Amino acid sequence: MSEGVSVPLGTVLAYAGSLTGPQLNALGWAFCDGSKMDVSGHNDLYQVLGTSNGGDGSTYFNLPDYQGFFLRGVDPTRTVDPDAASRTAATSGGASGDNVGSIQEWATHNSQGGFKGSVDHVPNDWHHAYASSDCSMLIDGTVTVSSDAGGDTESRPINAYVFYIIKILSTAAIPTGAVVPYAGSATTGSRNLARYYSLCDGTELPQGEFPDLFAAIKTAHGGDATAFNLPDYRGRFLRGVTGDTENDPDAASRTAMNTGGNTANNVGSIQSWATGRPKTPFTMALRVGDTRADSSVCAGHDNSVWNDGNGTGTVTGSGGDNETRPVNVNVDFFILNAKDPGTEDIFPIGGIIGIPGNGAPPTGQWLLCNGSTLQNSQQYEELYYAIHHDNGGDATSYDLPDLQGQFMRGCDHGENRDPDSTKRKAAKDGGQTGDNVGSVQAWATGSPHTPITASVPHLPSSDHDTAAALGGNHVANWGGTVSPDVNGGDKETRPLNAYIKFYIKYAPAT
């Protein structure tokens, strides 16, 4: 069996280790950092990637740049990714729209349950006025205000930092510390999974138990002088280390996964979810005075004093989901804990790779993760025993995972990092639900840590006690707090992401 048989050229994997760029290059891999590659010197890789990630198509092409990015499956149907058509190129010459390599800014939809605003001193009644004063009139109708301040720095789910790496040499073995998404729950049904891989569940291990793995990841995910932690991706999404880019605006405040682990802009650090102000504003309809009254006296009433400027209303006053997240499919993440000998196929059947190009798809061992239905053990028998009906199926058939338009999330396994894990649904009939591999989940929008606000014209800021009224113009009462419905927002909630094609391994190399 030839060297490097486990995964095809152009494969993208997450990597939890600490190798430098030159060290990775020596092993036949590279960081997904957007580097330019010479077409003549890497023509075989160019045939896989083309200019999906940028390039001029004659002298150079770009590697994908996943620094600070989350990965999302290409959605050719445009039914899962509502903004697929407006995706942009990662860099000059790259693909846009619903094509591999395109990128997409984060977005914020209204929460599933709907936000309610909170605005103080909105007039709740009006009275006839007499004589001149400085009170505000109550308009007969509404004014619509839009969110224009506040919110977190971006919208994102709970996540852990990894390096994304790409195979640039056809004979390259998989580096120790590489992370594999696995689409099944029957781990004993997949060749080499138990032999070479460990579940990314944060287990603390003696440094001598997996010496090759310790040499690769050290204490990036926690540890001390005698022990180290496996990465813990339960309930989490994976995000590329932002490096020298500004794609993760909160990189400096990232925290350690476990005691002794990396923080800030380093592999292994973690980050909670956040909710940014939407590009398409949230709106609220309010009844507030917008013209100055020229008369005002009302017996026993505190009338609103005219405000020449603006007040501030809170758009996200109440409501919000349990977290902020994109649409996603549950997988288990496993880490390669030994050296790939390069002489046998050690990538597990049921494992998933990414291919960031529009060249010919990998053949012989790989199927696109598009939810296709297969015939139980008669068709790709080893894959059936690995993923069974986790992603859907019945007495005669089983389904591949469908990652079109989807993000991958680590199965929570009771850690409560996924607060809605018990409500997760089956991807297709017969598939797993709840806190299990294969279940799916809609996007959600949690209330931001920094409230989103709106400027409200002439919102009263003080009141004026008046005398008796004999009739005349309408003036506004000094009002209380109202909780208007919130509308608007983007088409979905999602983080910064790049399109990639996901493939699942169905058979060993021959």
KOLRO-549567 format. One record per residue (C-alpha): residue number from 1; residue in one letter; chain; x, y, z. Coordinates in Angstrom, 1 decimal, always signed. Layout:
seq,type,mol,east,north,up
NUM,a,A,X,Y,Z
...
***
This chain:
seq,type,mol,east,north,up
1,m,A,+0.0,+0.0,+0.0
2,s,A,+1.4,+3.4,-1.0
3,e,A,+2.2,+6.2,+1.4
4,g,A,-0.4,+8.8,+2.2
5,v,A,-3.3,+6.6,+1.3
6,s,A,-5.6,+7.7,+4.2
7,v,A,-6.9,+11.0,+2.7
8,p,A,-6.8,+12.6,-0.7
9,l,A,-4.7,+15.6,-1.8
10,g,A,-6.4,+18.8,-0.9
11,t,A,-8.0,+17.4,+2.3
12,v,A,-8.8,+19.9,+5.0
13,l,A,-8.7,+18.8,+8.6
14,a,A,-8.8,+20.5,+12.0
15,y,A,-5.5,+20.3,+13.8
16,a,A,-5.1,+20.7,+17.6
17,g,A,-1.3,+20.6,+17.7
18,s,A,+1.6,+23.1,+17.8
19,l,A,+3.7,+22.4,+14.7
20,t,A,+5.0,+25.5,+12.9
21,g,A,+4.3,+26.3,+9.3
22,p,A,+7.7,+24.9,+8.1
23,q,A,+7.3,+21.8,+10.2
24,l,A,+3.8,+21.2,+8.6
25,n,A,+5.2,+21.8,+5.2
26,a,A,+7.9,+19.2,+5.7
27,l,A,+5.1,+16.7,+6.5
28,g,A,+3.2,+17.6,+3.3
29,w,A,+0.6,+19.9,+4.9
30,a,A,+0.1,+23.6,+5.2
31,f,A,-1.9,+26.0,+7.3
32,c,A,-5.1,+27.3,+5.7
33,d,A,-3.9,+30.9,+5.8
34,g,A,-4.6,+32.0,+2.2
35,s,A,-1.0,+31.5,+1.0
36,k,A,-0.3,+31.8,-2.7
37,m,A,+0.8,+28.6,-4.4
38,d,A,+2.7,+28.4,-7.8
39,v,A,+0.5,+26.6,-10.3
40,s,A,+3.5,+25.0,-12.1
41,g,A,+5.0,+23.8,-8.9
42,h,A,+1.7,+22.4,-7.4
43,n,A,-0.3,+21.6,-10.5
44,d,A,-1.8,+18.4,-8.9
45,l,A,-3.1,+20.5,-6.0
46,y,A,-4.3,+23.2,-8.4
47,q,A,-6.4,+20.6,-10.2
48,v,A,-8.2,+20.0,-6.9
49,l,A,-8.6,+23.6,-5.7
50,g,A,-8.6,+25.7,-8.9
51,t,A,-9.1,+29.3,-8.0
52,s,A,-12.0,+28.6,-5.6
53,n,A,-10.1,+30.4,-2.9
54,g,A,-8.5,+33.0,-5.1
55,g,A,-5.8,+33.2,-7.8
56,d,A,-5.3,+34.3,-11.4
57,g,A,-5.7,+30.8,-12.9
58,s,A,-2.4,+30.8,-14.7
59,t,A,+0.6,+31.5,-12.4
60,y,A,-0.8,+31.2,-8.9
61,f,A,-3.7,+30.0,-6.8
62,n,A,-4.6,+30.6,-3.1
63,l,A,-4.9,+28.1,-0.4
64,p,A,-8.1,+28.6,+1.7
65,d,A,-7.9,+31.1,+4.5
66,y,A,-9.8,+29.9,+7.5
67,q,A,-8.2,+32.2,+10.1
68,g,A,-11.0,+33.2,+12.4
69,f,A,-13.6,+31.3,+10.3
70,f,A,-16.1,+28.6,+10.9
71,l,A,-16.7,+26.0,+8.1
72,r,A,-20.0,+25.6,+6.4
73,g,A,-21.1,+23.0,+3.8
74,v,A,-21.9,+24.3,+0.4
75,d,A,-25.7,+24.5,-0.1
76,p,A,-26.5,+24.0,-3.8
77,t,A,-30.2,+24.0,-3.0
78,r,A,-30.1,+27.4,-1.3
79,t,A,-32.7,+26.2,+1.1
80,v,A,-30.6,+26.0,+4.3
81,d,A,-28.4,+29.1,+3.6
82,p,A,-30.8,+31.9,+2.7
83,d,A,-28.0,+34.2,+1.6
84,a,A,-26.1,+31.8,-0.5
85,a,A,-26.5,+33.9,-3.6
86,s,A,-24.9,+36.9,-2.0
87,r,A,-21.8,+35.2,-0.7
88,t,A,-18.5,+36.9,-1.7
89,a,A,-15.1,+35.9,-2.8
90,a,A,-12.4,+35.3,-0.1
91,t,A,-9.8,+37.2,-2.2
92,s,A,-9.2,+38.3,-5.7
93,g,A,-10.2,+35.7,-8.3
94,g,A,-12.0,+33.5,-5.8
95,a,A,-15.5,+32.0,-6.1
96,s,A,-18.6,+33.9,-4.9
97,g,A,-22.2,+33.0,-4.5
98,d,A,-23.2,+29.4,-3.9
99,n,A,-19.8,+27.9,-4.6
100,v,A,-17.0,+26.3,-2.6
101,g,A,-14.5,+28.9,-1.4
102,s,A,-17.0,+31.8,-1.0
103,i,A,-17.3,+33.5,+2.4
104,q,A,-20.1,+35.1,+4.4
105,e,A,-20.2,+37.6,+7.2
106,w,A,-21.9,+36.9,+10.4
107,a,A,-25.7,+37.7,+10.7
108,t,A,-28.3,+38.0,+13.4
109,h,A,-32.0,+37.0,+13.1
110,n,A,-34.6,+37.8,+15.7
111,s,A,-34.7,+35.1,+18.3
112,q,A,-36.9,+32.1,+17.8
113,g,A,-39.3,+33.4,+20.5
114,g,A,-39.0,+37.0,+19.5
115,f,A,-37.3,+39.9,+21.3
116,k,A,-39.3,+42.5,+23.2
117,g,A,-38.1,+46.0,+23.5
118,s,A,-38.0,+48.1,+26.6
119,v,A,-38.5,+51.9,+26.3
120,d,A,-39.0,+54.2,+29.3
121,h,A,-41.3,+57.2,+29.5
122,v,A,-43.4,+56.5,+26.5
123,p,A,-46.6,+58.6,+26.8
124,n,A,-49.5,+56.3,+27.6
125,d,A,-52.4,+58.8,+27.2
126,w,A,-53.2,+62.3,+26.1
127,h,A,-55.3,+65.2,+27.5
128,h,A,-56.8,+68.5,+26.2
129,a,A,-54.5,+71.4,+27.0
130,y,A,-55.0,+75.1,+27.7
131,a,A,-52.5,+78.0,+27.6
132,s,A,-48.8,+77.7,+26.6
133,s,A,-46.3,+75.3,+28.1
134,d,A,-43.3,+73.1,+27.2
135,c,A,-45.1,+69.8,+27.0
136,s,A,-44.8,+67.3,+24.2
137,m,A,-47.7,+66.4,+22.0
138,l,A,-48.7,+62.7,+21.5
139,i,A,-48.9,+61.9,+17.8
140,d,A,-51.9,+60.1,+16.4
141,g,A,-50.0,+57.1,+15.1
142,t,A,-46.6,+55.4,+15.4
143,v,A,-42.9,+56.1,+14.8
144,t,A,-40.7,+53.2,+13.8
145,v,A,-37.2,+53.2,+15.2
146,s,A,-34.3,+51.0,+14.2
147,s,A,-31.4,+49.4,+16.1
148,d,A,-28.3,+51.6,+15.7
149,a,A,-26.1,+50.9,+18.7
150,g,A,-25.0,+48.2,+21.1
151,g,A,-24.8,+44.5,+20.6
152,d,A,-21.7,+42.3,+20.9
153,t,A,-18.8,+42.5,+18.5
154,e,A,-20.1,+39.7,+16.3
155,s,A,-22.6,+36.8,+16.3
156,r,A,-21.0,+33.4,+17.0
157,p,A,-21.6,+30.1,+18.8
158,i,A,-19.6,+28.6,+21.6
159,n,A,-16.4,+27.5,+20.1
160,a,A,-12.8,+26.2,+20.5
161,y,A,-9.8,+27.2,+18.5
162,v,A,-8.1,+24.8,+16.1
163,f,A,-5.8,+25.2,+13.2
164,y,A,-7.2,+24.3,+9.8
165,i,A,-4.6,+22.5,+7.7
166,i,A,-4.6,+21.2,+4.1
167,k,A,-2.8,+18.3,+2.5
168,i,A,-0.5,+19.7,-0.2
169,l,A,+1.6,+16.6,-1.0
170,s,A,-0.1,+13.5,-2.3
171,t,A,+2.2,+11.1,-0.2
172,a,A,+1.7,+13.0,+3.1
173,a,A,+0.5,+11.0,+6.1
174,i,A,-2.0,+12.5,+8.6
175,p,A,-0.2,+14.5,+11.4
176,t,A,-0.7,+13.4,+14.9
177,g,A,-3.1,+15.8,+16.6
178,a,A,-5.4,+16.0,+13.5
179,v,A,-9.1,+16.1,+14.4
180,v,A,-11.7,+14.0,+12.6
181,p,A,-15.5,+14.6,+12.6
182,y,A,-17.2,+11.2,+12.9
183,a,A,-20.8,+10.8,+11.7
184,g,A,-21.7,+7.6,+13.6
185,s,A,-22.3,+6.5,+17.1
186,a,A,-21.1,+2.9,+16.6
187,t,A,-17.4,+3.5,+17.1
188,t,A,-16.6,-0.2,+17.2
189,g,A,-18.0,-0.5,+13.6
190,s,A,-15.3,+1.7,+12.1
191,r,A,-12.0,+0.3,+11.1
192,n,A,-9.0,+1.9,+13.0
193,l,A,-11.1,+4.3,+15.1
194,a,A,-10.5,+2.7,+18.4
195,r,A,-6.9,+1.8,+17.5
196,y,A,-5.6,+5.3,+16.5
197,y,A,-8.1,+7.9,+17.8
198,s,A,-9.4,+9.3,+21.1
199,l,A,-12.7,+11.0,+21.6
200,c,A,-12.2,+14.8,+22.2
201,d,A,-13.8,+14.8,+25.6
202,g,A,-11.2,+16.6,+27.7
203,t,A,-9.8,+13.5,+29.4
204,e,A,-6.7,+14.1,+31.5
205,l,A,-3.9,+11.7,+30.6
206,p,A,-0.4,+11.0,+31.9
207,q,A,+2.1,+12.5,+29.6
208,g,A,+3.6,+9.0,+28.9
209,e,A,+0.3,+7.4,+27.8
210,f,A,+0.3,+8.8,+24.3
211,p,A,+3.8,+10.2,+23.8
212,d,A,+3.3,+11.2,+20.2
213,l,A,+0.1,+13.0,+20.9
214,f,A,+1.6,+14.8,+23.9
215,a,A,+4.5,+15.9,+21.7
216,a,A,+2.0,+17.3,+19.2
217,i,A,-0.5,+19.1,+21.5
218,k,A,+1.4,+19.5,+24.8
219,t,A,-0.8,+21.3,+27.3
220,a,A,-2.7,+23.5,+24.8
221,h,A,-6.0,+22.1,+26.1
222,g,A,-4.9,+21.9,+29.8
223,g,A,-2.4,+20.1,+31.9
224,d,A,+0.7,+20.4,+34.1
225,a,A,+4.1,+19.0,+34.5
226,t,A,+2.9,+15.4,+34.6
227,a,A,-0.4,+15.3,+32.7
228,f,A,-2.2,+16.8,+29.7
229,n,A,-5.8,+17.1,+28.5
230,l,A,-7.3,+15.9,+25.3
231,p,A,-9.2,+18.7,+23.6
232,d,A,-12.8,+18.9,+24.7
233,y,A,-15.1,+19.7,+21.8
234,r,A,-18.3,+18.4,+23.4
235,g,A,-21.1,+20.9,+22.7
236,r,A,-18.7,+23.2,+20.9
237,f,A,-18.1,+24.4,+17.3
238,l,A,-14.6,+24.6,+15.9
239,r,A,-13.1,+27.9,+14.7
240,g,A,-9.8,+28.6,+13.0
241,v,A,-7.2,+30.4,+15.0
242,t,A,-7.4,+34.0,+13.8
243,g,A,-3.6,+34.6,+13.8
244,d,A,-2.6,+38.0,+12.5
245,t,A,-6.1,+38.7,+11.1
246,e,A,-8.9,+40.6,+12.8
247,n,A,-11.5,+38.1,+12.0
248,d,A,-12.1,+37.2,+15.6
249,p,A,-12.6,+40.6,+17.3
250,d,A,-12.6,+39.0,+20.8
251,a,A,-9.5,+36.8,+20.3
252,a,A,-7.6,+38.5,+23.1
253,s,A,-10.3,+37.6,+25.7
254,r,A,-10.5,+33.9,+24.9
255,t,A,-10.1,+31.6,+27.9
256,a,A,-8.5,+28.2,+28.7
257,m,A,-10.3,+25.0,+28.0
258,n,A,-8.9,+23.5,+31.2
259,t,A,-6.5,+24.6,+33.9
260,g,A,-3.1,+25.1,+32.4
261,g,A,-4.4,+25.4,+28.8
262,n,A,-3.9,+28.1,+26.2
263,t,A,-5.7,+31.4,+26.3
264,a,A,-6.2,+34.3,+23.9
265,n,A,-5.2,+33.9,+20.2
266,n,A,-3.8,+30.3,+20.5
267,v,A,-4.9,+26.8,+19.6
268,g,A,-7.1,+25.2,+22.3
269,s,A,-8.6,+28.4,+23.7
270,i,A,-12.4,+28.7,+24.0
271,q,A,-15.0,+31.3,+23.6
272,s,A,-18.6,+31.7,+24.6
273,w,A,-21.4,+32.7,+22.2
274,a,A,-22.2,+36.3,+21.3
275,t,A,-24.9,+38.3,+19.5
276,g,A,-24.0,+41.2,+17.2
277,r,A,-26.3,+43.9,+16.0
278,p,A,-27.9,+42.7,+12.7
279,k,A,-26.9,+44.2,+9.4
280,t,A,-30.6,+44.6,+8.6
281,p,A,-31.8,+46.5,+11.7
282,f,A,-34.2,+45.4,+14.3
283,t,A,-37.2,+47.8,+14.4
284,m,A,-39.8,+48.8,+17.0
285,a,A,-43.0,+50.8,+16.5
286,l,A,-43.7,+53.4,+19.3
287,r,A,-46.2,+56.1,+20.0
288,v,A,-44.1,+59.1,+21.2
289,g,A,-44.5,+62.8,+20.7
290,d,A,-42.7,+64.2,+17.7
291,t,A,-43.8,+67.8,+17.5
292,r,A,-43.7,+70.5,+20.2
293,a,A,-47.1,+71.4,+21.8
294,d,A,-48.0,+75.1,+21.9
295,s,A,-50.5,+74.6,+24.7
296,s,A,-50.7,+72.3,+27.7
297,v,A,-52.3,+72.4,+31.1
298,c,A,-54.2,+69.4,+32.4
299,a,A,-55.6,+69.1,+35.9
300,g,A,-53.7,+66.6,+38.0
301,h,A,-51.5,+65.3,+35.2
302,d,A,-47.8,+65.1,+34.8
303,n,A,-47.2,+65.9,+31.2
304,s,A,-44.2,+65.0,+29.1
305,v,A,-41.7,+67.8,+28.6
306,w,A,-40.7,+68.3,+25.0
307,n,A,-37.3,+66.7,+24.2
308,d,A,-35.4,+68.6,+21.4
309,g,A,-33.1,+65.6,+21.0
310,n,A,-33.4,+61.8,+21.1
311,g,A,-33.8,+59.2,+23.8
312,t,A,-32.6,+55.6,+23.9
313,g,A,-34.7,+52.5,+23.9
314,t,A,-33.5,+49.0,+24.5
315,v,A,-34.3,+46.7,+21.6
316,t,A,-33.3,+43.5,+23.3
317,g,A,-35.1,+44.3,+26.5
318,s,A,-36.4,+40.8,+27.1
319,g,A,-36.7,+37.5,+25.3
320,g,A,-33.9,+35.7,+23.4
321,d,A,-33.0,+32.1,+23.0
322,n,A,-30.8,+30.0,+25.3
323,e,A,-27.7,+30.7,+23.1
324,t,A,-26.6,+32.1,+19.8
325,r,A,-25.8,+29.4,+17.2
326,p,A,-26.2,+28.6,+13.5
327,v,A,-27.9,+25.6,+11.9
328,n,A,-25.9,+22.5,+12.8
329,v,A,-25.5,+18.7,+12.7
330,n,A,-24.1,+16.8,+15.7
331,v,A,-20.9,+14.8,+15.2
332,d,A,-18.3,+13.4,+17.5
333,f,A,-14.8,+14.8,+17.1
334,f,A,-11.8,+12.3,+17.5
335,i,A,-8.1,+13.2,+17.6
336,l,A,-5.3,+11.1,+16.0
337,n,A,-3.3,+10.0,+19.1
338,a,A,-0.5,+8.2,+17.3
339,k,A,+1.8,+8.6,+14.3
340,d,A,+0.3,+7.7,+11.0
341,p,A,+2.7,+5.0,+9.6
342,g,A,+1.8,+6.2,+6.1
343,t,A,+1.8,+2.6,+4.9
344,e,A,-1.8,+1.7,+5.9
345,d,A,-5.2,+3.4,+5.7
346,i,A,-5.9,+4.7,+9.2
347,f,A,-8.6,+7.2,+8.5
348,p,A,-11.8,+5.8,+10.0
349,i,A,-14.8,+4.8,+7.8
350,g,A,-17.6,+7.2,+8.8
351,g,A,-15.0,+10.0,+9.2
352,i,A,-15.5,+13.3,+7.4
353,i,A,-13.0,+15.5,+5.4
354,g,A,-13.4,+18.9,+3.7
355,i,A,-12.3,+19.6,+0.2
356,p,A,-12.1,+23.4,-0.6
357,g,A,-12.2,+23.2,-4.4
358,n,A,-14.3,+22.5,-7.4
359,g,A,-12.0,+20.0,-9.0
360,a,A,-12.9,+16.4,-9.6
361,p,A,-14.3,+15.0,-6.3
362,p,A,-12.3,+12.3,-4.5
363,t,A,-13.4,+8.8,-5.7
364,g,A,-13.1,+5.2,-4.6
365,q,A,-13.6,+5.8,-0.9
366,w,A,-15.6,+9.0,-0.5
367,l,A,-19.2,+10.1,-0.8
368,l,A,-20.5,+13.7,-0.7
369,c,A,-22.3,+14.5,+2.6
370,n,A,-25.6,+15.3,+0.9
371,g,A,-28.1,+13.1,+2.7
372,s,A,-28.3,+10.4,+0.0
373,t,A,-30.1,+7.2,+0.8
374,l,A,-28.3,+3.9,+0.6
375,q,A,-29.3,+0.3,+0.9
376,n,A,-28.3,-1.0,+4.4
377,s,A,-25.6,-3.6,+4.5
378,q,A,-25.8,-4.4,+0.8
379,q,A,-24.3,-1.0,-0.2
380,y,A,-21.1,+0.2,+1.4
381,e,A,-21.3,-2.4,+4.2
382,e,A,-18.6,-1.0,+6.4
383,l,A,-20.1,+2.5,+6.3
384,y,A,-23.5,+1.0,+7.3
385,y,A,-22.0,-0.6,+10.4
386,a,A,-20.3,+2.7,+11.3
387,i,A,-23.1,+5.2,+11.0
388,h,A,-26.2,+2.8,+10.8
389,h,A,-29.4,+5.0,+11.0
390,d,A,-27.9,+7.9,+13.0
391,n,A,-28.6,+10.3,+10.1
392,g,A,-31.9,+8.6,+9.0
393,g,A,-33.1,+5.3,+7.7
394,d,A,-35.4,+2.4,+8.0
395,a,A,-35.5,-1.4,+7.8
396,t,A,-34.0,-1.4,+4.3
397,s,A,-32.0,+1.8,+3.9
398,y,A,-29.8,+4.3,+5.7
399,d,A,-28.9,+7.9,+5.0
400,l,A,-25.6,+9.8,+4.7
401,p,A,-25.2,+12.9,+6.8
402,d,A,-26.5,+16.0,+5.1
403,l,A,-24.0,+18.9,+5.6
404,q,A,-25.3,+21.1,+2.8
405,g,A,-25.6,+24.6,+4.3
406,q,A,-24.8,+23.1,+7.7
407,f,A,-22.2,+23.6,+10.4
408,m,A,-20.8,+20.8,+12.6
409,r,A,-21.2,+20.8,+16.3
410,g,A,-19.6,+18.4,+18.8
411,c,A,-22.2,+16.1,+20.5
412,d,A,-22.8,+17.5,+24.0
413,h,A,-22.7,+14.2,+25.9
414,g,A,-24.5,+15.8,+28.9
415,e,A,-22.1,+18.7,+29.4
416,n,A,-24.9,+21.3,+29.0
417,r,A,-22.9,+23.4,+26.6
418,d,A,-25.7,+22.8,+24.2
419,p,A,-28.6,+24.1,+26.3
420,d,A,-31.2,+22.8,+23.8
421,s,A,-29.6,+19.3,+23.3
422,t,A,-32.7,+17.5,+24.4
423,k,A,-34.8,+19.3,+21.7
424,r,A,-32.6,+18.4,+18.8
425,k,A,-34.4,+16.7,+15.9
426,a,A,-33.8,+13.9,+13.5
427,a,A,-32.1,+14.9,+10.3
428,k,A,-34.4,+12.5,+8.4
429,d,A,-37.0,+10.0,+9.4
430,g,A,-35.5,+7.3,+11.5
431,g,A,-32.5,+9.3,+12.5
432,q,A,-31.3,+10.1,+16.0
433,t,A,-32.8,+12.9,+18.1
434,g,A,-31.7,+14.7,+21.3
435,d,A,-28.1,+14.6,+22.5
436,n,A,-26.9,+12.1,+19.9
437,v,A,-24.7,+12.1,+16.8
438,g,A,-26.7,+12.8,+13.6
439,s,A,-29.3,+15.1,+15.2
440,v,A,-29.9,+18.5,+13.8
441,q,A,-30.7,+21.9,+15.3
442,a,A,-32.0,+25.2,+14.0
443,w,A,-30.3,+28.5,+14.5
444,a,A,-30.9,+30.5,+17.7
445,t,A,-30.3,+34.0,+18.9
446,g,A,-29.5,+34.7,+22.5
447,s,A,-29.9,+38.1,+24.2
448,p,A,-26.6,+39.9,+23.6
449,h,A,-24.2,+40.5,+26.5
450,t,A,-24.2,+44.2,+25.5
451,p,A,-27.9,+45.2,+24.8
452,i,A,-28.8,+46.4,+21.4
453,t,A,-30.4,+49.8,+21.4
454,a,A,-32.3,+52.3,+19.2
455,s,A,-32.4,+56.1,+19.1
456,v,A,-35.9,+57.3,+19.7
457,p,A,-36.7,+60.8,+18.5
458,h,A,-38.0,+63.2,+21.1
459,l,A,-38.4,+60.5,+23.7
460,p,A,-39.4,+62.5,+26.8
461,s,A,-36.8,+62.7,+29.5
462,s,A,-38.7,+64.8,+32.1
463,d,A,-42.2,+65.8,+33.1
464,h,A,-44.1,+68.9,+34.0
465,d,A,-47.0,+69.2,+36.5
466,t,A,-49.8,+71.4,+35.0
467,a,A,-52.9,+73.2,+36.2
468,a,A,-56.5,+72.8,+35.2
469,a,A,-57.5,+72.5,+31.5
470,l,A,-60.3,+74.2,+29.7
471,g,A,-59.8,+72.4,+26.4
472,g,A,-57.6,+72.8,+23.4
473,n,A,-54.6,+70.9,+22.0
474,h,A,-53.6,+67.4,+22.9
475,v,A,-50.6,+66.9,+25.1
476,a,A,-48.9,+63.7,+26.2
477,n,A,-49.0,+62.2,+29.6
478,w,A,-45.6,+61.4,+31.3
479,g,A,-45.5,+57.7,+30.4
480,g,A,-44.1,+54.5,+31.8
481,t,A,-42.1,+51.6,+30.3
482,v,A,-43.5,+49.8,+27.3
483,s,A,-42.4,+46.5,+25.7
484,p,A,-43.0,+46.7,+22.0
485,d,A,-42.5,+43.8,+19.6
486,v,A,-39.2,+43.7,+17.8
487,n,A,-39.2,+43.0,+14.0
488,g,A,-36.6,+43.0,+11.3
489,g,A,-33.2,+41.5,+11.5
490,d,A,-31.2,+39.3,+9.1
491,k,A,-32.4,+36.2,+7.4
492,e,A,-30.6,+33.8,+9.8
493,t,A,-28.2,+33.8,+12.7
494,r,A,-24.7,+32.6,+11.8
495,p,A,-21.0,+33.3,+12.4
496,l,A,-18.3,+34.3,+9.9
497,n,A,-17.9,+31.3,+7.6
498,a,A,-16.4,+29.8,+4.5
499,y,A,-17.9,+27.3,+2.1
500,i,A,-16.4,+23.8,+1.8
501,k,A,-17.5,+20.5,+0.5
502,f,A,-17.7,+17.7,+3.1
503,y,A,-17.1,+14.0,+2.2
504,i,A,-17.5,+10.9,+4.2
505,k,A,-15.3,+7.8,+3.9
506,y,A,-17.2,+4.7,+3.0
507,a,A,-14.5,+2.1,+2.4
508,p,A,-10.8,+1.5,+3.0
509,a,A,-8.2,+2.2,+0.4
510,t,A,-7.4,-0.7,-1.9
***
